[in-house]
Amino acid sequence: MKRSRKVKIGVFFILLTVILVASSCAKRSLIMEESEKRGKPGEEIIVQRSDKQAPRWVFDPEFQVEKEKREKFIVVLSDIQHKERRAAERIAEGELRKRIAEGIKTLVNSQFQEALAGTETSFTQSFESYVATVADNVPVVGLIVTDTYWEKIQKFKTRKEFEYFFRIVKRAKMPYENYIQSRDKAWSDVLQNVQNERERAQLENLITEMKRRDEV
């Protein structure tokens, strides 16, 4: 009995020693890992990413119209940084819808200006309000997220202290035809409310010119 008890006590002390040594090694390795890391304050290092290198599309404009084979698309990008990857994903997708809505407003204005160029029609305050109404009433239809790229980045706060954050870049596409249909519907609604016959005729001509340019 005494011998058995001594054996148990011996085993207990051995296990305790192993745990203490392992714990000590873990602490030492953690300290060593921290002490080995050096960087300039503000320096950022990519420690992990979804691809071997950033895809080419990551460097594209945030909003553009591009042609793939015989079909045109409106393409938007969002580039978000956040400490949590899931949060960054959600914010990036919301940002895509925001940017395409803003881009569509700019597109409506630029297409109207192009159609207006070379004509004798003057851009009156009434026309300005018509364009603004259309720009505000073109819905985003058929936007699909097509690509996602992410990076985990280590940012040094001091030479030793650092923090991690994620960079998420998303790309989405919307068929250009969807935009045309929504835009023309908005213009049609505006025309119905134009009381001045001369202005209505001018707008109809400009809308015809915009449609002609879409086909080029």
C-alpha positions in Angstrom: 0.0 0.0 0.0 2.8 2.4 1.0 4.7 1.6 -2.2 1.6 2.1 -4.3 1.0 5.4 -2.6 4.6 6.5 -3.3 4.2 5.5 -6.9 1.1 7.7 -7.3 2.8 10.6 -5.6 5.8 10.2 -7.9 3.6 10.1 -11.0 1.7 13.2 -9.8 5.0 15.1 -9.4 6.2 14.0 -12.8 3.0 15.2 -14.4 3.1 18.5 -12.5 6.7 19.0 -13.6 5.8 18.3 -17.3 2.9 20.8 -17.1 5.0 23.5 -15.6 7.8 23.0 -18.1 5.4 23.0 -21.0 3.7 26.2 -19.7 7.1 27.8 -19.2 8.1 26.9 -22.8 4.9 28.2 -24.1 5.4 31.5 -22.4 9.0 31.7 -23.5 8.0 31.0 -27.1 5.3 33.6 -27.0 7.7 36.2 -25.6 10.3 35.2 -28.2 7.7 35.5 -31.0 6.8 39.0 -29.8 10.4 40.1 -29.3 11.4 38.8 -32.8 8.8 40.9 -34.6 10.2 44.3 -35.6 8.6 47.0 -37.7 8.4 50.7 -38.2 5.3 52.4 -36.7 2.6 52.4 -39.3 4.2 49.7 -41.4 1.8 47.1 -42.8 2.6 43.5 -43.8 0.3 41.1 -45.6 0.4 37.9 -43.5 -2.3 36.0 -45.3 -4.5 36.4 -48.4 -7.1 34.6 -50.5 -4.8 34.5 -53.7 -1.1 34.2 -54.2 -1.2 37.8 -55.4 -3.8 40.5 -55.8 -5.9 39.8 -59.0 -5.7 42.5 -61.7 -9.4 43.5 -61.3 -8.6 44.8 -57.8 -6.9 47.8 -59.4 -9.8 48.6 -61.7 -11.8 51.8 -61.3 -14.6 51.7 -58.7 -17.2 52.3 -61.4 -17.0 51.5 -65.1 -19.0 50.2 -68.1 -17.3 47.3 -69.8 -18.0 45.0 -72.6 -17.7 41.2 -72.4 -18.1 39.4 -75.7 -21.4 41.0 -77.0 -22.8 42.1 -73.7 -22.2 45.2 -71.7 -22.1 45.5 -67.9 -21.8 48.1 -65.2 -19.0 47.0 -62.9 -18.4 48.3 -59.4 -15.7 47.7 -56.8 -15.7 48.2 -53.0 -12.5 48.2 -50.9 -13.0 47.9 -47.1 -10.8 47.6 -44.1 -12.0 46.2 -40.7 -10.7 44.3 -37.7 -13.3 41.5 -38.3 -13.5 39.7 -41.6 -17.2 39.0 -41.4 -18.0 42.6 -40.7 -15.8 43.7 -43.5 -17.7 41.3 -45.9 -21.0 42.8 -44.9 -19.9 46.4 -45.2 -18.2 45.7 -48.6 -21.4 44.3 -50.0 -23.5 47.3 -48.8 -20.8 49.6 -50.2 -21.3 48.0 -53.7 -24.9 49.0 -53.8 -24.1 52.5 -52.6 -21.4 53.0 -55.2 -23.4 51.7 -58.2 -26.3 54.0 -57.2 -23.9 57.0 -57.1 -22.3 55.9 -60.4 -25.7 55.6 -62.1 -26.5 59.2 -61.2 -23.2 60.4 -62.7 -23.9 58.2 -65.8 -27.4 59.7 -66.4 -25.9 63.2 -66.2 -23.0 62.5 -68.5 -25.2 60.7 -71.1 -27.6 63.6 -71.1 -24.8 66.1 -71.6 -23.4 64.0 -74.5 -26.7 63.9 -76.2 -27.1 67.6 -75.6 -23.7 68.4 -77.2 -23.9 69.6 -80.8 -27.6 70.6 -80.5 -29.1 74.0 -80.3 -31.0 73.0 -77.2 -30.0 75.1 -74.1 -29.7 73.4 -70.7 -32.4 75.2 -68.7 -33.1 74.9 -65.0 -36.1 72.8 -66.0 -33.9 70.3 -67.8 -31.6 70.2 -64.8 -34.5 69.2 -62.6 -35.6 66.5 -65.1 -32.2 65.0 -65.2 -32.0 65.0 -61.4 -35.4 63.3 -61.1 -34.3 60.5 -63.5 -31.0 60.1 -61.8 -32.7 59.6 -58.5 -35.2 57.1 -59.8 -33.1 54.6 -61.7 -33.2 51.5 -59.5 -30.3 49.0 -59.1 -31.6 45.8 -60.7 -29.7 42.5 -61.1 -26.5 43.4 -59.3 -24.5 40.3 -58.6 -21.3 39.9 -56.6 -18.8 38.1 -58.9 -15.5 38.2 -57.1 -14.0 38.6 -53.7 -10.3 39.1 -52.6 -9.1 39.5 -49.0 -5.9 40.1 -47.1 -5.0 39.8 -43.4 -2.7 42.6 -42.6 -0.4 43.2 -39.6 0.1 46.8 -38.8 2.8 47.9 -36.4 1.8 50.5 -33.8 5.3 50.6 -32.3 8.4 48.6 -33.2 7.1 45.7 -31.2 3.3 46.2 -30.8 1.1 45.5 -33.7 -2.5 44.7 -34.6 -4.3 42.7 -37.3 -7.1 43.9 -39.6 -8.7 42.6 -42.8 -8.9 44.2 -46.2 -11.9 43.0 -48.4 -12.2 43.9 -52.0 -15.4 42.9 -53.8 -16.5 43.2 -57.4 -20.1 43.2 -58.7 -21.7 43.4 -62.1 -25.1 44.6 -63.3 -26.3 44.0 -66.9 -26.2 47.3 -68.8 -29.5 46.4 -70.4 -31.1 46.5 -66.9 -29.8 50.1 -66.5 -31.2 51.1 -69.9 -34.6 49.8 -69.2 -34.8 51.5 -65.8 -33.4 54.7 -67.1 -35.8 54.9 -70.1 -38.7 54.1 -67.8 -37.7 57.0 -65.5 -37.4 59.3 -68.6 -40.9 58.2 -69.7 -42.4 59.0 -66.3 -40.7 62.5 -66.4 -42.1 63.2 -69.9 -45.6 62.6 -68.8 -45.3 65.4 -66.3 -43.7 68.0 -68.6 -46.3 70.7 -69.3 -44.3 72.8 -71.8 -44.8 71.2 -75.2 -41.6 72.7 -76.6 -39.5 71.3 -73.7 -41.2 67.9 -74.1 -40.3 67.8 -77.8 -36.7 68.7 -77.0 -36.5 66.0 -74.3 -37.9 63.4 -76.6 -35.3 64.2 -79.2 -32.5 64.0 -76.6 -33.8 60.7 -75.3 -33.8 59.3 -78.8 -30.2 60.5 -79.2 -29.3 58.7 -75.9 -30.8 55.5 -77.1 -29.0 55.8 -80.4 -25.7 56.2 -78.6 -26.4 53.1 -76.4 -26.6 51.0 -79.6 -23.1 52.1 -80.8 
